[in-house]
Amino acid sequence: MSDYDRLLELIRLRRSIRQFSDRAVGREEIARLLEAARWAPSNHNRQPWRFLVIEDKQQINQLAEIVSQSLSEKLKSLPEAAAAYAGEFTHYATFFSNAPVLLVVLHKQPVSLSAPLLAGLKNPELVSGEPLSVAMAVQNLLLAAQALGLGTCVLTGPLLVQDALVGALDLPARHDLTCLVALGHPAESPAPPRRKTIEQIVEFRNNPRRTKD
Ligand SMILES: Cc1cc2nc3c(=O)[nH]c(=O)nc-3n(C[C@H](O)[C@H](O)[C@H](O)COP(=O)(O)O)c2cc1C
């Protein structure tokens, strides 16, 4: 098998896992995931990622409870038609209580020097590159987990109530939440959700100099 085929297989087989067995995840395995994460590319090689590894089941449950309570308050403001999905929504933001390990993933805020450059942009965080760099580290971590037979799921749903989460987490200075990652040994093997075709996602802008294949 070529490197590409092996890589693509790993990429295609990775699934978001939301059911985990009780089996613990070893510190060595976690170290191997973080090793993959830290080799991701980053803006100006700033490596703006930070991972809080929560292994204490009680603390994980407590965080899920905080999200559940704050989110149900917030979901009350939804229009009636959308309110029907509130239960499902809460589940997708709190199922991490099933996981033996929760990674709280943070990105460092942009350097203050770049503030004048970013001021007035529609999407300064995106342009600064920090959250994007961290997303790349997370994808490395997810693929490393797949290669080790571990299951993961990224969550941003809980960030809808990020103030409540931050209040419970004591974050390092000048860091914001990027996402959570539920981690453990999988207790399900979901079918792959549908993917858009290449035709649906790509636009080749005409290059007049390109000869037809
Ligand atoms: C940025 C991001 C945020 C996500 N947030 C959630 C979430 O809050 N809850 C959840 O259950 N899944 C979440 N997911 C997982 C997606 O639902 C999942 O990746 C998608 O349905 C495709 O399935 P797959 O990962 O198995 O290929 C998130 C994924 C990404 C990349």
The ligand as a MOL file (V3000), in Angstrom:
LIG
                    3D

  0  0  0     0  0            999 V3000
M  V30 BEGIN CTAB
M  V30 COUNTS 31 33 0 0 0
M  V30 BEGIN ATOM
M  V30 1 C -15.6690 21.8380 14.5690 0
M  V30 2 C -16.5150 20.6320 14.9050 0
M  V30 3 C -17.4660 20.7180 15.9020 0
M  V30 4 C -18.2310 19.6030 16.2560 0
M  V30 5 N -19.0890 19.6950 17.3160 0
M  V30 6 C -19.7850 18.6050 17.6880 0
M  V30 7 C -20.6060 18.6540 18.8450 0
M  V30 8 O -20.7110 19.6770 19.5370 0
M  V30 9 N -21.2660 17.5320 19.2080 0
M  V30 10 C -21.1790 16.3640 18.4810 0
M  V30 11 O -21.8090 15.3760 18.8610 0
M  V30 12 N -20.3820 16.2850 17.3680 0
M  V30 13 C -19.6800 17.3640 16.9720 0
M  V30 14 N -18.8470 17.2920 15.8900 0
M  V30 15 C -18.7320 16.0370 15.1300 0
M  V30 16 C -19.4860 16.1150 13.7900 0
M  V30 17 O -20.8670 15.9780 14.0270 0
M  V30 18 C -18.9520 15.0150 12.8600 0
M  V30 19 O -17.5950 15.2670 12.5740 0
M  V30 20 C -19.7090 14.9710 11.5250 0
M  V30 21 O -21.0490 14.6140 11.7200 0
M  V30 22 C -19.0770 13.9590 10.5440 0
M  V30 23 O -18.9850 12.6860 11.1380 0
M  V30 24 P -17.5820 11.9340 11.2690 0
M  V30 25 O -16.7000 12.7620 12.1510 0
M  V30 26 O -17.8880 10.5880 11.8690 0
M  V30 27 O -17.0070 11.7990 9.8880 0
M  V30 28 C -18.0720 18.3850 15.5410 0
M  V30 29 C -17.1140 18.3070 14.5370 0
M  V30 30 C -16.3340 19.4050 14.2230 0
M  V30 31 C -15.2750 19.2910 13.1710 0
M  V30 END ATOM
M  V30 BEGIN BOND
M  V30 1 1 1 2
M  V30 2 1 2 3
M  V30 3 2 2 30
M  V30 4 2 3 4
M  V30 5 1 4 5
M  V30 6 1 4 28
M  V30 7 2 5 6
M  V30 8 1 6 7
M  V30 9 1 6 13
M  V30 10 2 7 8
M  V30 11 1 7 9
M  V30 12 1 9 10
M  V30 13 2 10 11
M  V30 14 1 10 12
M  V30 15 2 12 13
M  V30 16 1 13 14
M  V30 17 1 14 15
M  V30 18 1 14 28
M  V30 19 1 15 16
M  V30 20 1 16 17
M  V30 21 1 16 18
M  V30 22 1 18 19
M  V30 23 1 18 20
M  V30 24 1 20 21
M  V30 25 1 20 22
M  V30 26 1 22 23
M  V30 27 1 23 24
M  V30 28 2 24 25
M  V30 29 1 24 26
M  V30 30 1 24 27
M  V30 31 2 28 29
M  V30 32 1 29 30
M  V30 33 1 30 31
M  V30 END BOND
M  V30 END CTAB
M  END
